[in-house]
Amino acid sequence: MVRNLPLTRAEIELDDLGEGSPILLLHGFPATRRLWSQVAPVLAEIRYRVIVPDLVGYGASRAKDEARVDMVSQARWLWELLDTLRIDRPTIVAHDVGSAAAQLMVASAPTRARGLAILDGVYRTEWAMDAVESIRAWDVSNAERLIPVLTRRLGKSPGMKEILTAYAGEEGGKRLIRAARDLDPSQTADIGDSLRKAAVPYLVLWGKDDRYLDIDTVGRPLAEMLNAPLTVLPGGHFTPLDCPEAVCDALLEFLGKCESA
């Protein structure tokens, strides 16, 4: 079921699938909720309620009144979304910079999360900002030219061409530029202690061929910080698209552990 929910200074569009223990799936940059198109239905068919939103300012979700779409704001909106849906203690699964929002969610409300799984995510200030610098610096007057360039750069990952169509044209290009400019790695610079104190189950999954966030300089330190197992998957950066079966298998094992914790 596709739902559109008004929040404080934002409106979020999401897929609400299945019934059972709740899971929140978060995408990163420059994706949309379609990143999870091959994962969410599998989880929902088993026995989970799967909530898959577009982050505010991404995909079909919109910020109001020129509100910033940084990850601190995303974390606040996501808790508000879950409150609106009357969902308590979800397991959060997040990819790329969506994992910054997820980490901030757990740090701000540690008793509200059942567990956190991070796929090819961020570690402290390691957000792969060099990969988005050209977008941050893009001339807004030429915003409609952005997606053709990104499609040539990212289109080899299965499904990314379709995902990027959400940002086609002038308006879509401007939204993506704005989202890039609101990324702020300082927001997770000192989050480690708070996450360790949260004492929720953690899992780190990483594509062995990730060329944006290196497993040795980002993935392994992140897993060490969280005292979490690190599982290497047979994909690149966009693991939910590259190897959805492996992602589902790893998540189902983790979800079982979270429910028994």
Phi, psi and omega in degrees: 000129175270130180232153177230115187242128175282134177233182177294111178063024180199163174221125186247131171259139185211160168261134180237105191238142169075183179221150178127204180300133188279141175232134176252119180256125183241132176271176177240210182255135001257049189267188172221185180295345178293348173306328186262017188297335180257358181253312185304313181298326179295314179295320181292325182291336183283290177183035181239150168267118188248118180256121185231092181268156159281129173302153182296129183091355180242152176055233183261005178270143187232141170272150178251151173057037178059029178297144176294148180245035177289173188283334172298315178295320179301316180300317179296315179297322182293321175294321177297320177300312180296323175298317180298322179277357182058045179254127180243141175054061174283157163272129184257132178234124189221145181243146171055221182289348170300335178289339173293314176300318181296316179297320178294325176298311181294319181296325183276337183213068189298333181278353185266348182255136177279331180180167180222122173248131182243128178248119176044058189254200185256156179225115183050244181263008179275092183243012183056043184293337177297331181285340181251000184299321180295329178285319177300327183267002185296139177291116184299331180292345177246032186300329183291346181270353186292312187294320174303322178292314180295324179296320177294327183281321188248354189293350180287335175288128184301128178094345183290327178301316180293320179298317184291343178298340177297341183247017181290153177082180184294313183296316179296318177299319179296321179295320181290322176298316178298317179299319179296318182289339179271356176292132186220096182299340179296341183292340176242016184299321187238038188267350187304312182299318181296321180290321178295321180292336181296329174056036173265160176295137178236153173216140176239124178244139185217136174286129184296338181251024179296118182258004178255317179237104187292135183296325183282326182264345180236305186298310182292316176298324177296313179298320178295317179301322183270356187054047187245151171293146177245120179248127180267129184251157183275063181209185175265220182287321186269067187301324178297338175266322186287321185215064185299326180295317178294322177297313180300316181300314181293320181291321181296321176296317180294318181299322177298320178293321180296320181290331181268353182289000000 
